């Protein structure tokens, strides 16, 4: 969407209002203490449930409490510790690479700037937005995960499949003050109602706003 049509903007604002009423206390569902733990947990959550990640991270962070600990560990050690999150070899390589860069280039501190976060292995805008928004309270974009992408397309807020394009469309539609909360609330909505592959349209409070509404989806 290069130009935002006013009906779509109004729909987006109504979606924000309905989701805020339905999920006023929605927040990041990953367990973490500080930006570095949030970074690692978010990397682990790729194609894995937050629930599973939260089962893995207590022992993981007890064993590797700092970027230096991950950087100095053997790759097989990290792989074994995160195996149940799936794609563990790639994740372990990215986690160790990011940890080493944090130690060597950022004095052991997880960077706060988008440009710096994007330098870390395995970190794209979604992960960077999670760390900045939830870890540092700096909101520069909309976190686009699978729930946000899927539901935004169903609601007609975007036609894009690429997460970066979806983010651009949502940033053009939503007030910046809602960018972070939108992600948390859409995740709750996606888990409870607008599921993949089949949403529970009957009784959905967004039904009147949704061009994908199908009353046969019970």
Secondary structure, 3 states (H helix, E strand, C coil): CCCCCHHHHHHHHHHHHHHHHHCCCCCCCCCCCCHHHHHHHHHHCCCCCHHHHHHHHHHHHHHCCCHHHHHHCCHHHHHHHHHHHCCHHHHHHHHHHHHHHHHHHCCCCCCCCHHHHCCCCCCCHHHHHHHHHHHCCCCCCCCCCHHHHHHHHHCCCCCCCCHHHHHHHHHHHCCHHHHHHHHHHHHHHHHHCCCCCCCCCCCCCCHHHCCCCCCCCC
